[in-house]
Amino acid sequence: MMKLKTIAALTASVLSLQVHAACLDEAGRFELKTLKSSEGDIVVVNDYASGLQWQHCPNGMTTKECLGDPKVVYTRESKDSFYGKAAEAFNATLDGKDQGWKTPDLRQLMSISDLSCAHGTNTKYFGLGISTAKIDEYMAAMDKLESDFKAIVGKPFYDAKAQWEEDLANDTKIQALIAKRNEIDAKLNAVWDWDLYDRRNEIEKDLKEASPAYGEMLTAANTYSNKFQWGDSKLGILSPIKTQNKLPFMYHQRYVSTDMLSMHIKARPYMTLTSEGVEGVSLPWIYTSMGHIPYLQRLVRPIPAEG
């Protein structure tokens, strides 16, 4: 429970941050270093604020340009397996000894996320394994898709909602029914009660009878939500969710932590839509790790004595 509360608080705070084309200046915090390995030069980053040394690229990629393919992991493997194997393999490319490299925990990962940056971290020091120009291209395409979707598919809902709000403002009976429903919702959120739930359904029925616009708005909201999930081939509109999920793996920048939570290094919120047609944004930042999804790793260790 504490972990979920922490995530909620952190997500709420970062949503208010302003994103800049370049990161806010943190002079002297980071320094790039190079390690020799059997697979080529491994660029690492010293973070003098945290005392940690990071891989510059996603694990498996080499040189400052992040060449090669990342070594992805799936959390359906055992913890010891996917946390330990990556560090063991990385150490083997150096001198085969345990040098303290490990999968980071969530707080360590969060320390290199910077939502003042256009791409969610300072890419001068933390390479993404994909060009920022390509990420910008995908972001622009998603922005246009979501804008077109709201303008075309959302219009019937917006029109019905405007009529409903006009009815609500001018009808004390409707306002009283809404107040009763909200009171029941508050009680149901605290303790579930089937009798109260039945009473809520009765109020919903009364609302539809008192205002046809209310029923029309609910129908339009449900249609809007369904098309958000599945798109509309007749209108030639793609689903924002399906399109987002089909973007290339490297675009999502999902990094696994030892807390069974993953963190996205990204600064672009996604559009969200409830079944009631309520729009919002979701910063794709921290999620529970799922076994079927491939994750990147960025290994970490304390900065060694030799720097």
N, C-alpha and C positions, 0 to 999 in steps of 0.2 A: 504493500500500500504506500509506504514511504517513497519507494522508487517511482511509482506512478505520480504521486504528488509533486515530486521533484521535477519530473519530466514536464508536467503540466505548467508548473511555475516558470521553468526555463523557456518553454515554447512561447508562453504568453509574453515574456520579457523580450525575446528576440524578434518577435513579430513587429515590434515598434521601432526597430532599428532602421536607419536610413542606409540604403545600399549605394555605394560609390563606384565609379568606374575603376578607380584605383583604391587600394586599401589605405586606411588611415596609417599615418607614419608611426612606426615603432622602431625607431633608430636603435641599432645595437642589440636588438632582441635575438635575431636569427643570424646564423652563419653556416654557409655550406662547407662541407668537408668531403673528402673522397677516400673510400676504402678500396683496396685491391681485392678482387675475388677471382675464382676460377671461371666465372661467367662474365667477367668484364668489370669495369669500374662501377662501384656502387656509391652513388652520391648520398650523403646523409646530411641532416640538418641539426645543428645544436640550437636548442631553445633555452637561452640563458634565463628566461623568466621562470621556467618550470624545472630546469636542470635536467631535461630529457633530450635524448638524441633520437631522431626519427629517420626512417627511410625517406628520402626525397620523393621517390616514385612509389606507386603501388608495388607491393612485394612481387618479385619476379622480373621487374623491368630494370634496365640498367642505363647508365650514363645520365647526364643532366637532361637529355631530351626524352628520357623514359622510353627507350627502345625495347623491343621484344614484347612478349605477351605476359600479362599479369597472371599470377598463380591464384586462381579463385578457390574458395572453399564453400562447402555446403554445411550448414549447422545440423543436418540430420545425422552427420557423423558424431561420434562421441566427443564430449568436451576435450578430453585429453588428446584425442586424435587430431581434431582440426586446430586446436590451439598449439599443441606441442610439435606436430609434424612440420609446420611452417618454420618455426624457429630453428628446429633441428636441421632442416634442409638449408636454411640460410647460413647457419653457422658452418655447415659442411663446405659451403663455397668459399669461406674465409680460411680458417685453419683447422676446422673440425672441432674446435673446443667451444664449450658453452661460454659465450661472451655476454650473457645477460639479455639477449634479444628475446622479446615476447610479444604476444598479442596484447594491445593496450586494453585497459578497462575504459568504461564509458567516459569518466571524468577526464582521463588523459586524452581521449579522442576529442572531447569538447574543447580542450585547451588550444587546439590548432584550428578550430572552426572560427571564422571571423566573418560575421554577416554584414560588416561594413564593406566587404569586398564583393565585387560583382559576381564572383564564382564561389563564394562561400568560404574561401581560405586565401591566403597569400600565395598565389601560384608561382611566384618567383622562387619560393622556398619549398612549396609542396606541390610537385607536379601531379597532374591528374591522369596522365596516360592517354589523353585525348586533347586535341587543340582547343583552346578557349574559343577560337573562331567557330569551330564546329558546334560547340555547346551553344554559342550565341545564335547560330543558325537554327538549331532545334528550338531554342527558347522563343525566337521570333515567330516560328511556325505555330507553336502552341498558343502564343498570345493572340495571333490572328484567328486561329480556330476557335478559341474560347470567346473572342469578341463577336465573331460571326454567329456562333451558336446562341449567345444571349440575345443578339439582335433579331435573329430569324425564328428560332425555336421558342425563345422565351416570350415573344410578343403576346400570344394569346393569354399566357399566365399574367403578364404585367397588366394587360387590359382588364382581365377579370379581377385582379387584386385591387386595381384602382377603383372599380365599381363597388367592390366589397368594403373598402375603406370609407367610401362615401356613405354607404348604408350604415356602417358602424358609427360614424360620426354623428349621424342625424337620428338615431333610433335608440332610445333609452332601454327598450326591451332587449335589444341585441347586446348592448353594453352590459346589462345585468347578467345575461346568459354567459357572456365571455368571462365575467368576473367569477361566476360560479364554477365554470370549467377550469379556470386558472387555480382556483382554491383547491379543487379536487386534484389537479395535477401536482400541486405542491405536496399534498398528503400522500399521493401515490409514490412520489419520488422518495418520501421518507419511509413509508411502510406500504407494501402492496396489499390491496384489499379488493376482492372480486366484486363485492357489492358496490363499492365506490366506482370501480371500473364500469360496471353496468350503468350506474347513474351518469357517468361521463358520456357514455354512448347515447343515452337518452337526451342529454343536453345537445350533443352534436346533431341529433335528429331535429330537435327544436330549432336549432340555428339554421339548418337547411330550409325548414318550413318558413321561418321568419324572414329569411333573406335568400332568394334563389341565387343571388350573386355569390353567396358563401359556397354553395354546392358547386357552382360553376368554377369558382376559384380552386377548390379542392381537386376537381377533375382535371383542370388545366395544370395544376401543380404536379399531379401524378404523371400526366403525360410528359411534362417537362423533365421530370426526374428520370422517367424511363428512357427518354431519348438521350439524356445525359449519359446514361449507362450504355445504351446500345446504338445511338445514332439514328438517322432517318434517311434511308436510301432514296426515298421519293424526293426528298428535298435536297439530296446530295450533301447531307451534313454528317460528318464523322462524329463518333462518340469521343468526347475529350478524354474520358477515362481509358478507353481501349487504345486510343492513339498514344496517350502518355505511356501506357504499359508496354507498347510495342517499340518504343524508342530504343536505340542500341544500348546494350548493357552498360557500356562505359559512361553514357550520359548520366545515368542515375547516381553514380559515385557512392555506392553503398559499402560502408566499411563495418566489419564485424568487431565486436568487443567481447571481453570475457564475461560480461554481465548478461549474455544472451539477448542483448539489445544491439541494434545496428544504428549507425549514424550516417546520414547522407551529407556529403560536403556539397552544399548547394545553397543559393540565396534566392531562388525563384519560387514563390508560393504557387501551389496548384489551386485551381478553382474547385470548390466543393458545392454540393447541392443536396439538400435534404429532400425527403419525400413530400414535404410541405412547400417545396419551392424556395426555401430560404437559402440564399447564396452566401458563400463565405470563401475564405482562403485557408489552405492548410500548408504550413511550411513543412516540406518533406525532410524532416530533420532526424527524429529519433523514432524507431519502431522496434517492436518485438521481432527477433530474428525468426525467420521461417525456413524450414528445412529444404524446400524445393527451390529457393532463390539462391543464385550464386552471389557471393560476397567478395569484395576486395579485402586485402589486409594491408596494413601499414605498420610494420613492426617498430618497437620502441625499446629503449634501454636508458638507464641513467648515463649522463655524459661521462665517459671514462676519464680517469685521471690525466691521461695524456692528451685529452681534448678530442 
